[in-house]
Amino acid sequence: MCGATEGGLSLDGVDVKKEAIIQGQVFRGEDPVGNAYVRLLDRTGEFTAEVPTSATGHFRFFAGEGEWTLRTLAPKADPVDNRVVAAVGSVAEVNVRL
């Protein structure tokens, strides 16, 4: 059995039962965006973390349980906010469209 989520990042070596994972991919049209940044903001809007997207537009956060906002920043695009709920034992998949 493969450790990857369908179309997503591999979860090989990650104990999903013990983690609250938020991951996804950033797209412009149908093309992945590899030069974007995704920020993790808490429920009050405070900055918590930031990761760059991979060459294939993928990103991942290991977050605490609860409600979060993903703020995606990319060249030649307005910031895009997506609300997401993280829970231990699950993977929240988010596809961001610029």
C-alpha positions in Angstrom: 0.0 0.0 0.0 1.3 3.4 -0.9 1.6 6.1 1.7 0.4 8.9 -0.6 -2.9 10.6 -0.6 -4.5 10.5 -4.1 -2.8 13.3 -6.1 -1.1 14.6 -3.0 2.1 14.4 -1.1 3.4 11.1 0.2 2.6 10.3 3.8 5.4 7.7 4.1 6.9 7.9 7.6 4.2 10.1 8.9 2.0 8.8 11.8 -1.3 10.4 10.7 -3.0 9.1 13.9 -0.8 11.4 16.0 -0.8 14.5 13.7 -3.2 17.2 12.5 -2.0 17.7 8.9 -3.0 20.5 6.5 -1.6 20.0 3.0 -2.5 20.8 -0.6 -1.5 22.3 -3.9 -1.5 25.8 -5.4 -2.7 26.2 -9.0 -3.0 29.0 -11.5 -5.5 27.7 -14.0 -4.5 24.1 -14.4 -0.8 24.7 -13.8 0.8 24.1 -10.4 2.6 27.2 -8.9 6.0 26.4 -7.5 7.1 29.9 -6.5 4.3 30.7 -4.0 4.2 30.9 -0.2 1.5 29.6 2.0 1.0 31.1 5.5 -0.8 29.5 8.4 -2.8 32.0 10.4 -4.6 31.2 13.7 -8.2 31.9 14.3 -7.4 35.5 15.3 -5.4 36.1 12.1 -2.0 35.9 13.8 0.9 34.5 11.7 1.9 31.1 12.9 4.1 29.6 10.0 5.0 29.9 6.4 6.2 27.4 3.8 7.2 27.8 0.1 5.4 25.5 -2.4 7.5 22.8 -4.0 8.1 22.8 -7.8 4.8 20.9 -8.1 2.9 23.5 -6.0 2.6 21.3 -3.0 2.8 22.4 0.7 2.3 20.8 4.1 1.8 22.0 7.7 1.7 20.0 10.9 -0.8 22.1 12.8 -2.7 22.1 16.1 -6.3 21.1 16.2 -8.8 23.8 15.3 -9.7 26.4 12.7 -7.0 27.9 10.6 -6.6 30.2 7.6 -4.2 29.5 4.8 -3.1 32.7 3.1 -1.4 32.0 -0.3 0.9 34.6 -1.8 2.2 34.3 -5.3 3.7 36.6 -7.9 1.1 38.4 -10.1 -1.8 37.2 -8.0 -3.9 38.7 -5.2 -3.6 36.9 -1.8 -6.0 34.0 -1.5 -7.4 33.0 1.9 -8.9 29.5 2.6 -10.4 28.4 5.9 -9.5 24.9 7.0 -10.1 22.8 10.1 -7.3 20.5 11.4 -7.9 17.5 13.5 -5.5 14.9 14.9 -5.8 11.7 12.9 -6.8 13.3 9.6 -5.3 15.1 6.6 -7.1 18.3 5.5 -6.4 18.6 1.7 -6.7 22.1 0.3 -6.4 23.0 -3.4 -5.7 26.7 -3.8 -6.8 28.4 -7.0 -5.2 31.8 -7.8 
